[in-house]
Amino acid sequence: MNSTNLAQTRHGGIDTLRGLACILLLVLHVVGEQVTSGLRVPDEHPLAMFTAIFLHLRMPLFAMLSGFVYAYRPPTREVSGRFLTGKLRRIGLPFVFVTTIYGVANTVLGAGYGVPWGEFWQIYVSAYAYLWFLQAVFILFLVIGALDLLFPKARLQVATGFLAVTSALFLSDIGRGIEWLSFDRTLYLAPFFALGVFLNRFEGNATRGLKTAFLSSLALLGTIHLVGVLTDPTAVIERRNAMSLGLGLVASGSLILFRNVLNFAPLAWIGRFSFGIYLYHMFPVMALLAVYKFIGFPDPWLGLAIGATAGLSLSIAAEIIARRLGPVLPWLPTLTLGLTVAGKEKRRHETVPASV
């Protein structure tokens, strides 16, 4: 499928799902993952239960979208070097930049992710704060890229095998607790990323039966998960077991399969800035939470509205400013967002969704 058709048939739905993933991530970080973080809401609060209900959708959806979009432009032998340097620029540079300023800010302010200066180097080679996703997805790009280069004529078979192997690793004890290069988190994301690649390459086959199977499984597993959260909101939800794998696959997969009917303009607009939102949303959220420690925490619903609005608007504003200043300060969008020439990058972004 050429890029023009791609833009006409898929871009809005993909960006809508990106926007949804961003909203879910912002809600989590504003509300807090535990009682001692974010707005300090108890586990029984509706907002805390909301974040728990969508635990198996947030990061799996981000990963699946990355895999799905990657499959439009897999590397070939002619451009393998460009593929690697492109990922280093697009992911590596913003990762180093944002990790540095987030680590410095937390350390200087004595916040939750502060690191002793003598151990500061570790934030670049281990799972640090929310930025572990960039390490993990970069590794997944390298792995699937290498497989596609080795077996260029068996793309669907590669995706199928990759999905099977990563699902088995997900359920195994391999890598559990290993934070070096976010290894545990990489194995957590891997099957969702792999399903994204598979669904893209399965396109044009008998997807009606696949949609029915996914929706049926989602209804069953979603009900079980929902009942569990509502009846025992204090229970710890496992991230690497059969339930989290199954529900993460069918929930995100269902959204991908029905993306063409899920185009919602406001979410799609937010989704166009998804990478900038992911990179920078925590800075305004962290600032607000620091202020709340001195003046007192607001009502959780008001706090969520303020935090989500600040996280979205300031992140989007930062990306727009970086892009607009690109012609004058070409290093700025490259360092902060991994972009090259702002105008050229924007046209490409509007034609084919970015991989992250």
N, C-alpha and C positions, 0 to 999 in steps of 0.2 A: 504494500500500500504506500503510495507516495505521500509526501508531507502535507500537501494541500488537502487531500482527503482526510488525513489524520486530524488536521486542525478542525475540519468541518464536523467530523463525526465523534471525536473522542475528547477533544481538549476541554470542553466545558465540564463534562462529567468528571474527568480526572482532577481538574482544579477544584471542583466542588468537594470531592473526597479529600483533597489536600486541606481545604478550608475546614472541613469537619474534623480532621485529625488535629489541626492546630487549635481549634476551640476546645477539644477534649483535653489536649495537653495543657492549655492555659488553665482550664478549670482545675485540673489536678494540682498544678504548682501554686495556684492561688489558695485553694482550699487546704492543700497539704496532704502529703502521703501518710502521715501519722498525726496523732493527737498533738504532738509536740512541734509540729511544723505548720507552715502556712497560717491560716486563720485560726488555728487551734480548736477546730470543731471536734466534738466527740464522735466516736464511731457510729453512734445511733442517729446522728443528724442526717437529714435527707441529702445534704450535699456530700457528706462523707460516703454515704451509701451509693450515691450517683457515681462517684469516682471509682468505687469498688465494682460496680456493675459493669463499667466500661474498661476494666483493667485488661481484659483479653482482646480489646479492640484497638486501643491507642497506638502502642508501638508496633503491633502486628500490621496495622493499616499503613503506617509510615513505611515499614519495610516492604510490604507487598506492592505498594505504589512504586517504590524504587525499583523493584525487580520487574514489574510490569512495563515501566517506561524504558528501562535498560534494554529490554528485548526488542524495541524498535530499532536500536542502533548498536548491535553487538559489534565487538571489534573484529576486524579482518587482519590478515597478515600484513596487508599494505599499510594499515593505520594503527597497528598494535602499539607502536611507540607513542603516537599521538593520543591514543586512548589512555595510556598510563600517565603521561604528562598532564592530560586534561583532568583526570581525576585528582592528581596531586594539586593542581591549581584550584579546582572547583571545591574540593573537600579539604585537602591538606592545609592550604594557606589559611582559610578561615578558621579551621580547627585550632591551629597554633595561635592565631591572633586572639580569638575569643577565649580560649582556654587560659591564655596568659593574663588578659585583663580581668577575667572572672576570678582566677586564682589570686591575683594581686588584691583585688577588691575585697574578697572574702578574708584574706590573711590580714590585711591592714585593718579592716573593720572588726576583726574577731568574729566573723560570721561562721555559719555551720560548716562551710567547706574551706575554711582556712587551713593552710598547710605550713609546717615549720619551714623556714627558708632553706635549711640544709637539705630538705627532702622535696623541694619545690619541683625538681626535675621529674618526679614521679607522676605528676599530673598529666604529662605528655605520653606516658607509656602504660598507663593503667586506666581503669574505668573511673573517670572523674566527673562528679556531679551529673548533669543531664547530657554532657557532651560525649559520653561513651558511645552514643548512637553513631556519631561520625566515624569513630574508629572502626566500629563493627561493620557498618555498611561499606566502608572503603575496602575492608578485607573481603567482604562478599563480592564486591565488584571484581576484585582481582581473581578470586577463585572461579567465578562463573565465566569471566573473560578468558582465563586460561583454558577452561574446558571448551569454550566455543572455538578458540583458536585450534585446539587439538582435533576437534571433531566438527569441522565447519559444515558438513553435509548431514549432520544428525542433530539438528538443533532441538527438535521436540524430544528426541530420546535423551539428549543431555539434560533437558529440563526435568523430564520424568525421573531420571536416575538421581539427579541432584535433590529433588523433592523427597525421594524415598530415603536416601542416605542421611540427609539433614534431619528428617523426621525421626529416624532411628537414633541419631546422636542427641537430639533434643530429649528423648525419653531415657537415654542412658545416664550413667553417672559421670561420664567423661566431661571434664572441664568445670564441674560444679565448684563454685567458689574461687575459681582462678580469675583474678582481675587483670593480670598482665595482658596488655593490648586488648582489654575487654573480651577475653576469650570466652568466658561464661556467657556474656551478653551476645556475643557473635553467634554462638550456638543457639541461643534463645531466638534471635531474629531469623536465623538461616532458613527454616522451613517456610516461613511466611514470605520471605524474599523469593525463595524458590517457587512457591505457588504463583507469585506474580509473574515470573518468567514463563511458567507453564501455561497459565491462562492466556497470556498473550499469544503464545505459539500454538495453542489449541484452537484459537479463534478460527471460525469457518468450519469446524467439525460439528458434531452433534451436541451443541451447547444447551439445547432445550432440556435434555435429560440431566445434564450437569447442573443446570439452574434448579431443577426440581429437587435433585439430591441435596444440593447445598441448602436450599430453603427448608427442606424437611429436617435436615440435621440441625440447622440453626434453631428451629422451633423447639426441638427436643433439648439440645444442650443449653440453649439460652434459658429455657424454663427452669431447668435444674439449677443453673447458676443463679438465676434471679431469686428463686426460692431460698437458696442457701444464703445469699446476702441479706435478704429481708428477714429471715428467721434468726440469723446469728451474725449480725453486722460486725462483731468483734473477732470473728474467726479469721485466721491467717489464710490468705488465698495463695496457693502454690503457683509459681510461674512456669515450672517445667514438669508438668505431669500430663497425663492423657487428656484431662478435661481442658487445661489451658491450651494444649496443642489443637485439639479438635475444635473448640469454640473459636479460637483465634483464626484458624484456617477457614471455617465456614462463615464466620461473621464478616471478615475482611473480604473473603472470596465472593460472597454474595453481593457486597457493595460493588466490587469490581465488575462482576458479571452484569449487574443492572445499572452500570454507570451511565448508559445512554439515556436513561429515563430519570436520572437523579440530578440533572443540571439545574442548579439553583444559583441565580446570578450573584446574590450577595456573598454566598460561600465561595463561589468560583472566583470572585474578585479577591477575596482574602487568600484563597489558595494560590494565586499568582505570586504572592509574597511569602510562600510557605517556608522557604529556606531562610530568609531574613528573619521571619518570626521565630523559627526554631532557634536560630543563633542568638538572638538578642532579647527575647521576651523576658528572660529572667532578670535582666538588669532593672527595669522599672518595678517588677514584682518584688525583687529583693529590697529596693529602696522603700517601697510602700510598707513592707513588713517591718523594716527597721524603724520607720516612723511610728508604726502601731505599737511597738514595744515601749515607746515613750509616752504616747498620748492615749493608749488603750486601743484594744481591738474593736472595730465596729461590728454591727450586726452582720452575721456571715453572708446574708444575701446582698447587703449593701457592699460589703467588702469584696465579694465576688464581682459585682458589677464594676466597681472602681478598678480592681486589679486587672480584670480581663480587658477592660477598655484601655487602660494604660499600657498593658502588655502588647495588645494588638496595634494600637495607634502609633505608639512610639517606635515599635519595631518596623512597621510599614514606613513611617516617616524616615527612619534611618536609611532604609533601603532606597527609597526614592531620592533622598539627598545624595547618597553615594553614587547612584546612577547618573543623576543630573550633573554632578561634579566630575564625572568620568572624563569628558573631553579636556577639562582643565587639569585635573589631578588623576591621570590614568592609573596610578598605583592604588588609589583609594578603593574603587570597586573591586580591584583584584585582591587586595589584602583583606577587605572586610566581607566580601561575598564570593570571591573566587571568579569574578567576571573580568572580561577583557574590555573591549570597546563597548561602551554602554549601548549605543544605538544598534550595533551588530548583534550584541547578545540579546537585546530585547526582541529583535525580529526573530531570532532563532527560538527564543522562549515562547513566542506566540505561535510558532509553527509546530514545534515538537516539544512536549513537556520535558522539562529538565529531569535528570535522573534522581535528584534529591529534592 
